[in-house]
Amino acid sequence: MGYLMKSGYGQMKLLGSRIPVNEALEDPNLDEAKKQKLRLAQEARLFAEQNLHLASSKNYTSYVELDRPYVTYVVSAAPKWELKHYQWSYPFMGKMPYKGYFHEADAVEEEKSLQKEDLDTYMRGVSAYSTLGWFNDPILSSMLRYDDYDLVNTIIHETVHATLYIKHAADFNERLATFLGNKGAELFYLKKEGADSPTLKQIQLENQDNKVFSTFISAELKLLEQWYKDLPASERSEEKRSERIRDIQKKFAAEVVPTLKTDNYKKFSEAKLNNARLLVYKTYMQDLGDFESLYNLVGQNYSKFIDSCRGLEKAHDPAASLKEMISKKQQ
């Protein structure tokens, strides 16, 4: 209850700091670069509602200037010998594989507490999140640090959450929003700048790399999961575990990096990885090809794709049900 009360207070304080975007645009103390981002965010919001037919709301019609680089700090955790999320339960949203704090010190304290339980942990700053329609989410100053097309992607990604969110299926929800954010950003710049747009070409290259990385990490995580299951407890050691994870990074550097068109994933080879951080990749990137398959099967129609995914809302395992749906459509 203490956590929920503190989080509720932080959320109310954030919402109480909102000002209308139109007011922010008239503020002489707000620099022009931020104003340009705010205008772009409004374009993306209207495009998401009018062209992609995502939920219409008052989200992103207000602005909050934060006094910190991130709006929240998120902690995730996992057992050392199993690729399995440590989960928290929340009212209305169900189980989630992370816990967020408005103050970094609280997140650090939570991470230390989880490490005492001999869990792998990963803490990161978050620039944007969705309240899933419970409140009118503002544009945050932390979001304005993004490149233009990443800001567009984020607005669409978060609007997907407000449009369709399956309780107790956090990983599926994030992958769905990742896929639709990527596709939506492509469609936005196709309409805004045309087929020859340099921005559109960059987005397409990054989305190609997303597919390559998703294919790689999906396969490697499944192999690692099996490796954990097959390794006898008597043979377990932190050195052996670190070596196994490092083998994934070496394989990526040797086989995948030479095929990439952008620099988005090149730091993966040197990142400090453990199960908690690997599961973040699973949350956002695993089996994105399934979404691509469904998207193609519905004629690359964004609205039909979402309607098809609505049919998964009552599924016990929406990811497995998605595979079944694709199989039936292909017959």
N, C-alpha and C positions, 0 to 999 in steps of 0.2 A: 504494500500500500504506500510505503514511503517513496518508492521509486515512481509509482503512478502519479502520486501527488506532485512530486518534483517535476516530472515530465509534463504534467498538465499545466503547472505554473509556467514552465518554460514555453510551452505552446501558446498559452494565453498572452504571455509577455510579447512573444513574436508577433502574434496577430494584432496586438494592441499598438505595435510600432508601424503598422501598414499606413501608407498614404496612397491615394489613387495614382496610377501611372501618369495620367494627364497632369496632375499636380507636380509630380517629380520632373516631368519634361519641361515645366515652366520654372523650375528652381534654378536660379542663376549660379548657385554654388555646386550644382551637379555638373561634372565635366561632360563635354560633348561626346566623348567615346562611350560613356555609360548611357547617355541618351540614345545614341545610335543603336546600342544593344537592346534597349527597352523598346524602341520602335520595331526592331526585328522580332523580338519576342511576341509583340502584338500581332505581327504578320503571321508568325508561326501558329499562334493560338487560333486565329481566325481560320487559317488554312486547315488545321486539325479538325475544327468543328464543321466548316462548310464544305471542304473537299474530301476529307478522309472520313467524315461523319462520325467522329468521336464525340464523347459526351459534351454537350453545351453547358457551360457553367460560367461563374465569375472568377474562376481560377486565373491567375496571372494578369489580372486587371489592376493589381496593387503592387507596391514596391516596398521593400524593407532594406535599409542600409544597416548592415551588421557591423558590430565592433570587433569582429574576429574573422579569420580567413574561411572558416567552415561553419555551417549552420549547426551541425551535430557531429559527434564523434561516435563511431560505431565499433562495437567489439563483437567478434565471432570466435568460436572455439570448436575443438574437435578432439576426440581421443587420439593418442599417439599411434595406435596400431589398428585404426579403423577409419575409413573415409566416411564418417558419419557426423552430421551436424549435431552440435550441442544446441538444444532448442529452448526457447523461452515461450511461455504462453501469455497471450494478451487478450483482454476483452475485445469482442467483436472481430478481431483479425485472426484469432486462432494462434497456432504455433508459428514462430518465426525463428530463423537461424542467426539472429543477431539482436543486440541490445544497444539502443542509442542513448546518448547523453548530450545535453546542451552545453555541458562544461567538460573540457578536456580532462581536468583533474579527476572527475568522477569516472570517466572511461578508463583512465590509467589505473585507478583503484580497482575497478571491476576486473580488468585484465590481470592484475597481480593476484587477485583472489582466485581466478580461474587457473592460473599457473600453479598455485598451491595445491590444486586438485590434480596436478600432473596432466594437464590438458595443453595441447597446442593452442595458441591464441594469435589473433591478428586484429590490430586496431587501426582504423583509418578515418580520416576526415571526410565528411560528406558535404557536398555543395548544394544538393537539392534533394527533396523527397516529397512524396505525395501523402496527403492525409486521407486519400481514397474517397473524397467527396464529403467528408465530415465537416470540413471547413473550406473557405475560399482561399486556396493557397496563393501566396504572393510570389512575385519574382524577387529573388534574393541577390544582394550585391555579390555574394560568393559565386553565383551563376554567371555573372557578367565577365568573369575572367576567362570563360570558354572562348574558343574560336567561334566565329559566327555560326558555322554549320553544326558545331557541337551544341551550341545553345538551342538551335532549331530542333536537333535530335532530342535534347533533354526535355523541351516543352512537349514534344509529341510523346516521348517515352512516359512521362509522368501523366499525361492525359489518357494514355492507354490504361494505366492503373486505375484512374477514376472512372473509366468506361467499363472495364471488365477485370474483376479480381476474384480469384477462386480461393476461398478460405482453406487454410491448412496446406496450401500448395505454393509456398513462397518461391521456390526455385522455378517452377513452371511459370509463375506470374512474371518473374524477372526476365526469363528467356523470351517470353512472349513480347514484353515491352521492349526488350533489346532489339528483337527482330523487327518489330513494327516501327520503332524509332529510326532504325537504319533505313528501312524502306520509305518511311514517311519523309525523311530528310531528302532522299533522292527525288521523290515526287515534288517536294516543295521547290527545290532548285531547278528542276525541269520546267516547272510552271513559271518561276520567277525569272530565270536567266536563259532558258532554252537549252536545247540538246547539246550545243557547243560550249556550254558554260565551263570554265576552268574549275569552278567550285564543284559542280556536279561530277566532273571527271575525277577530282580528288576524293569525293565521297565514294564513288564507285570503286576506286582503287582500295580505299580503306575497307569497304564492305567485302571486296574480294579477299582481302587479308583476314577479315573476320571469319569468312567461310573456311579458309585454310587453317587458321588457328583452332576454330571450333572442331574441325575434323581431327586435328592432331590431339588436342587436349582431351576430347571425348574418348578416343581410343586409349590414350595413356592412363587416364584416370580409371578406366575399367580394368586395365592390366594391373595397375597399382593396387586396386581394391582386391583383386584376386590374389596378388602376391601377399598381401597382409593375411588373407584367409589361409593360404597354403603354408606360410612360414610357421614352423613349430615355435611355441612360446620359449622353449629352451634355447633357441637360436637367435632370439631377438636381442638387438643391441642398438643403441642410438647411432653408433658409427655405421652399422649396416643400413639402418633406415635412411640416414643422411646420404649415404652412397647411392641408394636406390633412387631417391628423389633427384640427386645430381645427375644420374644417368638419363633421366627424362630431359633435363636441361641440355645435356651434351647432344642428345639425339636431335633436339630442336635446333640447336646451333648448326649442326652438321647438315641436316636434311631439310629443314623448313626455312630457316633464315634466308638462304640463297634464292628462294622462290617468292619472297615477300616484295611487294611493290611500295610499301611505306615503312616508316620506322616505328609504327605503333607497338609492335610486339618484340622488338629486338632486345629490350631490356629483360625479357623473361629469362634469358640464358643466365643472367647474373643475379637475379632476384633472390632474396632470402626467403626460401619456401619452407612451409611445413603443411600439415594437413588442413589447418584452418584457412590458410591462404589459398591452397589448392581448391578447397571447396567453394571459395568465392568465384573462381573460374568456372567451376561446375554450375554454380547458381546462375551465372550470366551467359555462359558460352556453350554448355554441353548440348549436343544434338540440335544445333540451330538448323541443320539440314532438313530436319523433319518439318519445320515451319516453312522452309523454302519449298519443299515438296507439296505441301498443302496449298501454298500460295499459287504455285503453278497449276495445280489441279483445279482451282477455282478461277482460272483464267487471269491470274495476277490482278484480281479485283479485291481491293483493300476491304471494302465493306462486306463482301461475301466471305472473305477470310475470317473477319471478326465474328460474323454470324455463325460460321462453322465452329469456331472456338467456343462460342456460347453454349454449344451442345455438350461441352466438357465440364460445365459448372458443377454437375452432380457426380462426376466420376470420382471414384476412390483414388485412382492414380491417373490424373489427366495426361501425363506424358505417355503412359502406356496406351491409354484410350486414343490419343492422337495417332499413334502408330497404327492402331487398328482401323481408325477412320481413313487414313491414307491408303491402307491395304485394300479396303472395300472400294474406295473411289477408283483405284487403279485396275480393279477387276472388270 
